[in-house]
Each structure stands twice: as C-alpha cells, then as structure tokens.
Amino acid sequence: MAASHQTQVEYKKLPTLREPQNTVTIYVRARENMSFQKYIIHKNFICYYSGYFDAAFHSNFKEGESQEINLEDTSPSDVFGVFVNWMYTQKLVLSEGSPLFMFWSYVALWTFAEMRIIPMLQNQALRELDPLRVEFGSCQHFIWGYRFAYKNTTKGSPLRQYLVDTWDNRKIKDTDDYPQELLLDIVNSIGSRDLKQGRGLSEAELANYFVDEEPVRRIRTQSATDITKAPATKTTPPSVSTSSKRRRDSRTTEGSESKSNTINGNSTI
C-alpha cells in the first residue's frame, strides 16, 4: 500500500517586540502635489499582517533591496496611519469626523487592505462599519461611500455584497447619483435583503462577508514576481472643506492632514 504524502503547512510566528527587530521605511502620500509622510515600521509586524509587504520586502526588486516603499494615492493619517496603529494595538482608531467621513474611512480601509493583502484588517473594518450602518443607515450622504466602494472593488467583492445585502430600501431620488452596478445589484438581491435591513449583523452573519485570513498567515513559499507593480487603489478622502492646514516639508510630513466633516460636489471618488 502506497504511503500517503501530506504537505505540512507552516505558519508565521506572531510578531513581538521582546527583542530588537529590523525596520522598513514606507513613504506615503495622498496626491502627487503633497509631500510624503515617512513611517518606520517593524518588519516582522508588517510582513506578518500583509501578504503584499511580505512579498515586497523579501523580493529581489528594489523594495527588497532598499527595504523602502513609496505608496501613492493613500491617505497617510486617515488610512495608512490607522492601519499602522491597528497593526500594533489591534484597535481601529479613526480621525474625528462626521458619520459620513467615518463610513468612508472604513470603506477606504477595506479597499486599501484588499490591495495590500491584509485580510484581518478587511474583516475588522467590516465589524466596525456594521454598527455605524445601523445607526446612520438612513443618511443619504453615505452614497459617497458606496460610490467609492464600487469604484475601488470588482464584481463579486465581499464588500459590495455586504453593502447590497444590508441596503435599507431608502428612496432613490436621482439614479445618476448612484453607481449603475450598485443599482443593478440592489434589484437582483431583493430576496437576500429581507432579513438584514435596519439591524446589526451577528459575527456569524458577518462571517459570510469575511475574507479568508489563513493564507496570509502561512509562511511565504515564493515571492510574487509582480506584486509591487500592481496598480494602486486610491484610498484618499474625497475633496473636503477644511478648517486648517499643516506645514509640510519637501520630503516628509509630520502630523496629519485636515479632516473632513463635509463632502462637496467636486469630490473625486
């Protein structure tokens, strides 16, 4: 009888700071006309949580050699900084803002995490988004968050499915304000939305929209050949009305960008 061979899966060790660790440097900016903000992060932490950064910093590309990466189209304080804080504390701490801004923030975190292969962050963002949806679900301005989600995800996305299944049947006044794919999904999902409107979902129900976390926890067997060349998802907030601006130097910036409490009609989603 032939012996059976099973492939044994090895998992990454949970990162700690009990001993000195190597660091990597990530430069982040929201738009080309802004200065980069510099983040120095422990390599064992970011490579544990992110399949993207794990592959990049262990590759033969310039990112692997220099241990530095530039991230464009990513809000430093409202997205990347929130990710870094979550990575070390396991808590999502958002910038202060309106419910609309918070809704956008969770959606932006989810899309950023999808691009950078951080499934644990995707699932946590969804957990935090759900009670906000329940409390302010009738807020018509959330449409900006829906538009951002549909622009930065593809058909079959768990985030799209969640947003459609929990749609609260609000009255649609102008179809031009909504992504056509969203409207089509809403029409085609009437049956699945009957029991999910206007209430929070349990962990078991939310799990239907979770991303599998196990693959990113496995020890990397080979480096991706083009993972650092993938087009970036834009995770920058819409154009906003600001009350203050901070001084930035030519390379890096200290502090955070001005926060949004309102969204105007010229927003880029």
C-alpha positions in Angstrom: 0.0 0.0 0.0 1.5 3.3 -1.1 2.2 5.7 1.7 0.3 9.0 1.5 2.1 12.3 1.5 0.6 15.3 3.1 2.0 18.8 2.7 2.6 20.3 6.1 1.6 23.9 6.3 3.9 26.2 8.3 2.6 29.4 9.8 4.4 32.7 10.6 5.2 33.4 14.2 3.1 36.0 15.9 5.2 39.2 15.9 6.6 40.5 19.2 8.9 43.3 20.3 10.6 41.3 23.1 13.9 41.5 21.1 15.3 44.2 18.8 13.7 43.9 15.3 14.6 45.1 11.8 12.6 48.0 10.4 11.4 49.1 7.0 10.6 52.5 5.7 7.3 53.4 3.9 6.7 56.8 2.3 3.0 57.6 1.9 1.1 60.5 0.3 -2.4 61.0 -0.8 -1.8 63.0 -4.0 1.1 64.0 -6.2 1.1 67.6 -5.1 1.6 66.6 -1.5 4.7 65.7 0.4 5.4 62.2 1.5 5.0 61.2 5.1 7.6 58.8 6.5 6.7 55.7 8.5 9.4 53.5 10.1 7.8 50.2 10.9 9.0 46.9 12.4 9.4 44.5 9.5 8.2 41.4 11.4 4.9 43.1 12.2 4.0 44.4 8.7 5.2 41.2 7.0 3.0 39.2 9.3 -0.2 41.0 8.6 0.3 41.9 5.0 1.0 39.5 2.1 1.8 42.4 -0.1 4.5 43.9 2.1 5.8 40.4 3.0 6.4 39.6 -0.7 7.8 43.1 -1.4 10.3 43.2 1.4 11.5 39.7 0.7 11.8 40.2 -3.1 14.7 40.8 -5.5 13.1 44.1 -6.5 14.3 47.5 -5.4 11.9 47.3 -2.5 13.5 44.2 -1.2 17.0 45.6 -1.6 16.3 49.0 -0.1 13.7 48.0 2.4 11.7 51.1 1.4 8.5 51.5 -0.5 6.6 54.6 -1.8 2.8 54.4 -1.6 0.8 56.8 -3.7 -2.9 57.6 -3.6 -3.1 56.6 0.0 -4.1 59.0 2.8 -1.3 58.9 5.5 -3.4 59.8 8.5 -6.8 58.5 7.6 -5.8 55.2 6.1 -2.2 54.1 6.4 -1.7 55.6 9.8 -4.9 53.9 11.0 -3.6 50.6 9.6 -0.2 51.0 11.4 -1.9 51.8 14.7 -4.2 48.8 14.3 -1.3 46.6 13.5 0.4 47.3 16.8 -2.8 47.7 19.0 -5.4 45.6 17.2 -7.8 48.6 17.6 -9.2 50.8 14.8 -8.9 54.4 15.9 -10.2 56.8 13.2 -9.8 60.5 12.9 -12.7 62.5 14.3 -15.3 63.4 11.7 -18.9 63.1 10.6 -20.7 59.8 10.2 -20.1 60.2 6.5 -16.4 60.6 7.0 -16.3 57.5 9.3 -18.3 55.5 6.8 -15.8 56.4 4.1 -12.9 55.6 6.4 -14.0 52.1 7.0 -14.7 51.5 3.3 -11.3 53.0 2.4 -9.5 50.8 4.9 -11.2 47.8 3.5 -10.2 48.6 -0.1 -6.6 49.5 1.0 -6.4 46.2 2.8 -7.6 44.3 -0.2 -4.9 45.9 -2.4 -2.2 45.3 0.2 -3.4 41.8 1.1 -4.3 42.4 4.8 -7.4 40.2 5.3 -7.5 40.7 9.1 -7.9 44.4 8.6 -10.6 43.9 6.0 -12.6 41.9 8.4 -12.1 44.2 11.3 -13.1 47.2 9.2 -16.4 45.4 8.3 -17.0 44.7 12.0 -16.7 48.4 12.8 -18.7 49.5 9.8 -21.8 47.5 10.6 -22.9 49.3 13.8 -22.3 52.6 12.0 -24.6 51.5 9.2 -27.3 50.5 11.6 -27.1 53.9 13.5 -27.0 56.1 10.4 -28.3 53.9 7.7 -30.9 56.4 6.5 -28.2 59.0 5.9 -28.5 59.7 2.2 -24.9 61.1 2.0 -23.5 57.7 2.6 -23.8 57.3 -1.2 -20.3 58.8 -1.5 -19.0 55.8 0.4 -21.0 53.4 -1.8 -19.5 55.1 -4.9 -16.0 54.8 -3.5 -16.6 51.1 -2.7 -17.8 50.3 -6.2 -15.1 52.3 -7.9 -12.3 50.5 -6.0 -13.7 46.9 -6.0 -14.7 44.5 -8.6 -17.8 42.3 -9.3 -18.1 39.6 -6.6 -16.4 41.7 -3.9 -17.4 40.7 -0.4 -17.7 44.4 0.5 -20.1 45.0 -2.4 -22.1 42.0 -1.3 -22.3 43.3 2.2 -23.4 46.8 1.2 -26.1 45.5 -1.1 -27.4 42.9 1.3 -27.8 45.5 4.0 -29.3 48.2 1.8 -32.1 49.7 3.8 -34.5 50.4 0.9 -34.1 54.2 1.2 -35.8 56.2 -1.5 -33.6 56.8 -4.5 -34.3 60.3 -5.8 -31.8 60.5 -8.7 -30.3 57.4 -10.2 -27.4 59.4 -11.6 -26.0 59.8 -8.1 -25.6 56.1 -7.8 -23.2 53.6 -9.5 -25.2 51.7 -12.1 -23.6 48.4 -10.9 -24.9 49.2 -7.4 -28.5 49.8 -8.6 -28.4 46.5 -10.6 -27.1 44.6 -7.6 -29.8 46.0 -5.4 -32.6 44.9 -7.9 -31.1 41.5 -8.2 -30.7 40.9 -4.5 -34.2 41.8 -3.2 -34.7 38.3 -1.7 -31.4 38.2 0.3 -32.0 41.6 1.9 -35.3 40.8 3.6 -33.8 39.8 6.9 -30.8 42.2 7.1 -32.3 45.6 6.8 -32.0 48.1 9.7 -30.3 45.7 12.2 -26.8 44.8 13.2 -25.4 41.5 11.9 -24.1 38.8 14.3 -20.5 37.7 14.0 -21.7 34.5 12.2 -23.6 36.6 9.7 -20.7 39.0 9.1 -18.5 35.9 8.5 -20.3 35.5 5.2 -18.6 38.6 4.0 -15.2 38.0 5.6 -12.0 37.4 3.7 -10.0 34.2 4.4 -7.2 35.1 6.8 -5.3 31.8 6.8 -3.3 32.2 3.5 -1.5 35.4 4.7 -0.6 33.7 8.0 1.3 30.9 6.2 5.0 31.1 5.6 5.6 32.5 2.1 6.8 29.7 -0.2 7.7 32.0 -3.1 7.9 35.7 -3.8 5.4 37.3 -6.1 7.1 38.4 -9.3 4.9 41.5 -9.9 3.1 42.2 -6.6 4.8 45.5 -6.1 3.9 46.6 -9.7 0.1 46.2 -9.2 -1.9 49.4 -9.7 -2.7 51.2 -6.5 -6.3 51.5 -5.2 -6.9 55.2 -4.4 -7.5 55.4 -0.7 -7.7 59.2 -0.4 -10.6 61.0 1.0 -12.9 63.0 -1.3 -12.2 66.7 -1.7 -13.2 68.3 1.5 -13.9 71.6 3.2 -11.0 72.2 5.6 -10.6 74.5 8.6 -6.8 74.2 9.0 -3.7 73.1 7.1 -0.4 71.9 8.3 3.0 72.8 7.1 4.8 70.2 5.0 8.5 69.9 4.1 9.8 68.8 0.7 10.1 65.1 1.6 8.2 64.0 4.7 5.4 65.5 6.8 4.8 65.5 10.5 1.2 65.5 11.7 -1.9 64.7 9.9 -4.0 66.1 7.1 -7.0 68.3 7.7 -10.1 66.3 8.4 -13.4 66.3 6.6 -16.8 66.9 8.0 -18.4 67.7 4.7 -18.2 66.5 1.1 -18.7 68.8 -1.8 -19.9 68.2 -5.3 -16.5 68.3 -6.8 -15.3 65.2 -4.9 -13.2 62.6 -6.7 -14.4 59.2 -5.6 
